[in-house]
Amino acid sequence: MYIREAHPSNAWQMASNVRENVVFADPRTFEERTAVAESCVRKLGIRMPALVDDVGDGVEAAYTAWPDRLYLIDRDGRVAYKSAPGPYGFKPKTMEDALSRVNYQFVIEPSGR
């Protein structure tokens, strides 16, 4: 889920974003937010479906997702895992353990395949 931009150029731009040419103003419309999300999907090589939060930030507010957070939603629609805020709160082993508990088969493939 792409939520509001963590480091928009018109607010809290980071030098690393400039170096990596990842510079976006804070989107003001759903269409602008969708365009930024599509750019991220392409640049990062994301191969799973990506959704976009509305500009009212409904999903972000409901899930306390900013700046980023990992969630696992089980087959019954319940939250099976919620990480600490990222990127420092991301613990791949705890996500892997949660995936095992809900019997998901999860394979990380090398990029470029």
C-alpha positions as CSV (number, residue, x, y, z in Angstrom):
1,M,0.0,0.0,0.0
2,Y,1.5,3.3,-1.0
3,I,0.7,5.9,1.6
4,R,1.7,9.5,1.8
5,E,5.2,10.4,0.6
6,A,7.7,10.1,3.5
7,H,10.2,12.6,2.1
8,P,8.5,14.9,-0.3
9,S,10.6,17.5,-2.0
10,N,8.3,20.3,-0.8
11,A,8.7,19.3,2.9
12,W,11.3,16.9,4.3
13,Q,13.6,16.1,1.3
14,M,16.5,13.8,2.1
15,A,19.9,14.1,0.4
16,S,19.8,10.3,-0.4
17,N,16.6,10.8,-2.4
18,V,18.3,13.5,-4.5
19,R,21.3,11.3,-5.1
20,E,19.1,8.4,-6.2
21,N,16.8,10.7,-8.2
22,V,13.8,9.9,-6.1
23,V,12.4,13.4,-5.8
24,F,8.6,13.8,-5.6
25,A,6.5,16.7,-4.3
26,D,3.8,15.7,-1.8
27,P,0.9,14.5,-4.1
28,R,-2.3,16.6,-3.8
29,T,-4.6,14.4,-5.8
30,F,-5.2,10.6,-6.0
31,E,-4.0,10.7,-9.6
32,E,-0.7,12.4,-8.6
33,R,-0.3,9.9,-5.7
34,T,-0.9,7.0,-8.1
35,A,1.7,8.3,-10.5
36,V,4.3,8.4,-7.7
37,A,3.4,4.9,-6.6
38,E,3.7,3.6,-10.2
39,S,7.2,5.2,-10.4
40,C,8.2,3.5,-7.1
41,V,6.9,0.1,-8.3
42,R,8.9,0.4,-11.5
43,K,12.1,1.7,-9.8
44,L,12.0,-0.8,-7.1
45,G,11.0,-3.7,-9.3
46,I,8.0,-4.6,-7.1
47,R,6.2,-7.6,-8.6
48,M,3.2,-7.9,-6.3
49,P,0.0,-5.9,-6.6
50,A,0.4,-2.4,-5.2
51,L,-2.5,-0.4,-3.8
52,V,-2.7,3.4,-3.3
53,D,-4.1,5.1,-0.2
54,D,-6.5,8.0,-0.8
55,V,-5.2,11.5,-0.3
56,G,-7.2,11.7,2.9
57,D,-4.8,9.0,4.3
58,G,-7.5,6.7,5.5
59,V,-5.4,3.5,5.4
60,E,-2.3,5.2,6.9
61,A,-4.5,6.5,9.8
62,A,-6.2,3.1,10.4
63,Y,-2.9,1.2,10.3
64,T,-0.4,3.8,11.7
65,A,1.7,3.0,8.7
66,W,3.8,6.2,8.3
67,P,6.6,6.3,7.4
68,D,6.5,2.6,6.6
69,R,5.4,-0.6,8.3
70,L,5.0,-4.2,7.4
71,Y,1.7,-6.0,7.9
72,L,0.6,-9.5,7.3
73,I,-3.2,-9.9,6.8
74,D,-4.3,-13.5,7.2
75,R,-6.9,-15.3,5.0
76,D,-9.7,-14.2,7.3
77,G,-8.7,-10.6,6.9
78,R,-7.2,-10.2,10.4
79,V,-3.8,-8.7,11.2
80,A,-1.5,-11.6,11.8
81,Y,1.7,-9.5,12.0
82,K,2.5,-5.8,12.5
83,S,6.1,-4.6,12.4
84,A,7.6,-1.8,14.3
85,P,7.9,1.4,12.2
86,G,10.4,1.0,9.4
87,P,12.9,1.0,8.1
88,Y,14.6,0.1,11.4
89,G,11.6,-1.8,12.8
90,F,11.7,-4.3,9.9
91,K,12.8,-7.7,11.2
92,P,12.7,-10.2,8.3
93,K,12.8,-13.2,10.7
94,T,9.7,-12.1,12.6
95,M,7.8,-11.6,9.4
96,E,9.0,-15.0,8.2
97,D,7.8,-16.6,11.5
98,A,4.4,-14.9,11.1
99,L,4.2,-16.2,7.6
100,S,4.9,-19.7,8.9
101,R,2.3,-19.4,11.5
102,V,-0.4,-18.7,8.9
103,N,1.0,-21.4,6.6
104,Y,1.9,-19.0,3.8
105,Q,4.5,-20.1,1.3
106,F,6.8,-17.1,0.8
107,V,9.6,-17.1,-1.6
108,I,12.0,-14.2,-2.1
109,E,13.3,-14.3,-5.6
110,P,16.4,-12.4,-6.7
111,S,15.6,-9.3,-8.6
112,G,15.9,-9.4,-12.4
113,R,14.2,-12.8,-12.8
